[in-house]
Amino acid sequence: MSEYSIGDAMKKFLRSSKLKGDIQALQITDIWEKLMGKTIAKYTDSIKIYGDKLYISTKVAPLKQELMFQKENIILRVNEALKENQIKEVIIN
């Protein structure tokens, strides 16, 4: 029987779990201000991850437009923060 550290066991569990996207979304939410700045973080309502898509919700129309222009940058920053190349698409609601 092989032994795992708790961290390794959690990573292995999350890779096969449906909770992975929720936990990653929480990680991104925690550092969203650092990634995107105070103004964007202040007016972002929610962040969710389903599969390889990052969903960002906001009610502020100018922010939606700004986020649309920054999609590639968001993908790069989020993937760097997650330390894996998971996010392929950003969807702004």
HUQUIDA-V187455 format. One line per field, one symbol per residue. ss: DSSP state (~ for helix, > for strand, _ for the rest). burial: I if it has 24 or more other ideal C-beta (glycine too) atoms within 12 Angstrom, else O. A space follows every 50 residues. Layout:
BEGIN
ss = ???
burial = ???
END
This chain:
BEGIN
ss = _____~~~~~~~~~~~___~~~~~~~~~~~~~~~~~_~~~~~~__>>>>> __>>>>>___~~~~~~~~~_~~~~~~~~~~~~______>>>>_
burial = OOOOOOOOOOOOOOOOOOOIIOOIIOIIIOOIOOIIOOOIOOOIOOIIIO OOIIIIOIOOOOIOOOIOOOOOOIIOOIIOIIOOOIIOOIIIO
END
